[in-house]
Amino acid sequence: MEEKDVLNNVLSLTKNMCEILFHGNIESSNKTVEKVFNNALNDYLTLQKEIFNLMKEKEYYTLEEVNESKIEKTRLKHENTNLC
């Protein structure tokens, strides 16, 4: 198995773990349990970012350059979704 495949799998597993810990956090029955989930979630989010940055550095994961007008158009499109 290629290094890229291994890192891709590790990144996917880490993202899945973040999702599990997030749900554990929001569904916690008490503050102590919530804190444990929250701390673990923060650790996994940091790990996920480190894996992503490594993959980007090795050019396994490339980002598309987007101009400001496209960003602004997307922001305006979603601005009135009333999520908050």
trRosetta pair geometry for C-beta under 8 A, 3 or more apart (Angstrom, degrees):
i j d omega theta_ij theta_ji phi_ij phi_ji
1 5 4.9 -113 -178 83 95 132
1 6 5.7 111 123 -56 117 90
2 5 4.7 98 60 4 81 102
2 6 7.1 -147 97 -5 45 86
3 6 5.6 -56 -149 36 35 112
3 7 6.2 31 156 -15 69 107
3 58 7.7 -100 117 173 124 160
3 60 8.0 -119 108 -76 89 144
4 7 6.0 -58 -147 40 28 108
4 8 6.1 32 153 -22 64 109
4 55 7.7 95 -136 -136 71 95
4 58 7.6 -158 -91 118 83 130
4 60 4.5 -179 -127 -129 98 125
5 8 5.5 -53 -145 36 30 115
5 9 6.4 30 155 -18 64 105
6 9 5.9 -57 -152 36 29 110
6 10 6.3 27 152 -17 65 107
7 10 5.6 -53 -143 39 33 111
7 11 6.1 37 155 -22 66 105
7 51 6.4 170 -165 -170 89 97
7 54 6.8 -135 -142 102 136 113
7 55 5.3 162 143 -85 135 102
7 58 7.7 131 10 51 172 145
7 60 6.2 82 79 96 138 166
8 11 5.7 -53 -147 35 28 113
8 12 6.5 29 153 -18 62 106
8 55 7.5 102 -73 -117 63 140
8 60 7.3 -131 -58 158 93 128
9 12 5.7 -54 -148 36 31 111
9 13 6.3 29 155 -17 65 107
10 13 5.8 -54 -145 39 31 110
10 14 6.2 33 154 -21 64 108
10 51 5.9 -148 112 -137 107 143
11 14 5.7 -56 -146 36 29 112
11 15 6.4 30 154 -19 64 105
11 48 6.9 93 -147 -145 70 74
11 51 4.8 -177 -90 129 84 132
11 52 6.5 103 -129 -71 123 68
11 55 6.6 -13 -59 -32 144 148
12 15 5.8 -54 -148 35 31 111
12 16 6.4 32 152 -19 64 105
13 16 5.6 -52 -150 35 33 114
13 17 6.4 34 151 -20 65 104
14 17 5.6 -52 -149 35 33 112
14 18 6.6 40 149 -23 63 101
14 44 6.0 177 -167 -169 83 92
14 47 5.7 -138 -145 110 133 107
14 48 4.5 173 133 -89 124 83
14 51 6.0 149 21 17 160 153
15 18 5.5 -48 -152 30 35 116
15 19 6.7 36 150 -19 63 101
15 48 6.0 101 -74 -127 64 131
16 19 5.7 -52 -155 33 35 113
16 20 6.5 34 150 -18 66 104
17 20 5.6 -51 -147 36 36 112
17 21 6.2 32 155 -15 68 107
17 44 5.2 -137 109 -144 111 148
18 21 5.9 -58 -144 42 28 107
18 22 6.2 35 154 -26 64 106
18 41 6.4 87 -143 -148 66 78
18 44 4.9 -169 -80 120 76 123
18 45 5.9 95 -120 -75 122 70
18 48 6.0 -11 -48 -41 137 148
19 22 5.6 -51 -146 31 29 115
19 23 6.6 24 157 -13 62 104
20 23 6.1 -60 -154 38 29 106
20 24 6.4 30 149 -18 64 108
21 24 5.4 -52 -145 38 35 115
21 25 6.2 42 153 -25 65 103
21 37 5.5 166 -168 -168 76 82
21 40 5.2 -140 -134 103 135 104
21 41 4.0 177 128 -82 125 83
21 44 5.9 147 15 27 153 145
22 25 5.6 -54 -153 31 30 114
22 26 6.6 13 158 -6 65 106
22 41 5.9 105 -71 -125 59 134
23 26 6.2 -59 -141 43 32 99
23 27 5.8 8 166 1 68 119
24 27 6.3 -73 -136 52 22 95
24 28 6.5 52 157 -63 61 86
24 33 7.9 -115 166 158 93 98
24 37 4.1 -161 111 -124 104 135
24 41 8.0 -171 62 -56 101 111
25 28 6.0 -29 -158 -20 27 114
25 34 5.9 77 -155 -151 63 70
25 37 3.9 -167 -76 119 69 124
25 38 5.2 100 -125 -70 122 69
25 41 5.7 -27 -44 -27 138 147
28 31 7.7 106 125 -90 130 16
28 33 4.3 177 -153 101 110 102
28 34 3.7 -177 75 -73 158 75
28 37 5.8 -152 -63 15 125 138
29 33 6.2 35 46 44 70 147
30 33 5.2 89 60 15 77 102
30 34 6.9 -140 100 -7 37 95
31 34 5.3 -55 -142 39 32 116
31 35 6.2 37 158 -25 66 103
32 35 5.8 -52 -151 31 28 111
32 36 6.8 29 151 -18 62 103
33 36 5.7 -52 -153 33 35 113
33 37 6.5 30 152 -13 66 105
34 37 5.9 -59 -151 40 31 108
34 38 6.0 31 153 -22 67 111
35 38 5.5 -54 -141 38 30 113
35 39 6.3 31 159 -19 65 105
36 39 6.1 -55 -148 35 27 108
36 40 6.4 22 155 -13 62 109
37 40 5.8 -61 -148 41 30 109
37 41 6.0 34 154 -24 67 108
38 41 5.6 -52 -145 34 29 114
38 42 6.5 30 156 -18 63 104
39 42 5.9 -54 -150 35 30 110
39 43 6.6 32 151 -18 63 105
40 43 5.6 -54 -151 35 34 114
40 44 6.3 29 154 -14 67 107
41 44 5.8 -59 -147 41 31 107
41 45 6.2 33 154 -22 66 106
42 45 5.6 -51 -143 34 31 113
42 46 6.5 34 155 -19 63 103
43 46 5.8 -57 -155 35 30 112
43 47 6.4 29 149 -17 64 108
44 47 5.3 -51 -144 38 36 114
44 48 6.1 43 154 -24 67 102
45 48 5.6 -48 -145 33 31 114
45 49 6.5 32 154 -18 62 104
46 49 5.9 -56 -152 36 30 110
46 50 6.5 31 151 -19 64 106
47 50 5.6 -55 -149 35 33 112
47 51 6.4 32 154 -18 66 104
48 51 5.9 -54 -149 36 30 110
48 52 6.3 32 152 -19 64 108
49 52 5.6 -53 -146 38 32 114
49 53 6.2 33 155 -19 65 106
50 53 5.8 -53 -145 37 29 111
50 54 6.4 33 154 -20 63 105
51 54 5.7 -54 -150 35 31 113
51 55 6.4 29 153 -17 65 106
52 55 5.8 -58 -150 38 30 110
52 56 6.2 30 152 -19 66 107
52 61 6.5 -82 -158 79 67 163
53 56 5.5 -53 -144 38 32 113
53 57 6.2 38 153 -24 65 105
54 57 5.6 -52 -147 34 30 115
54 58 6.4 16 157 -7 64 109
55 58 5.9 -62 -145 46 30 103
55 60 4.3 -83 -164 69 83 110
55 61 4.0 54 126 -1 112 117
56 59 7.4 28 -179 -82 33 32
56 60 7.6 -83 -61 52 22 70
56 61 4.9 -58 -74 75 62 99
56 62 7.4 125 -132 -93 71 33
56 63 7.0 8 -128 -19 117 103
59 62 6.5 21 -158 -71 69 94
66 70 5.0 -109 -178 80 99 129
66 71 5.8 115 122 -54 117 91
67 70 5.3 95 63 8 74 102
67 71 7.4 -139 104 -4 40 91
68 71 5.5 -57 -150 38 37 114
68 72 6.1 36 155 -19 71 106
69 72 5.6 -52 -144 39 32 112
69 73 6.2 38 153 -23 64 105
70 73 5.6 -50 -145 34 32 115
70 74 6.5 31 155 -16 63 105
71 74 5.9 -58 -152 38 29 109
71 75 6.3 31 151 -20 65 108
72 75 5.5 -52 -145 36 32 114
72 76 6.3 31 157 -17 65 106
73 76 6.0 -56 -148 38 27 109
73 77 6.4 34 151 -26 62 107
74 77 5.5 -51 -148 30 32 117
74 78 6.5 6 162 2 65 110
75 78 6.4 -76 -151 49 26 93
75 79 6.0 50 151 -58 66 99
76 79 5.3 -29 -140 -5 32 125
78 81 5.3 -18 -169 -21 67 124
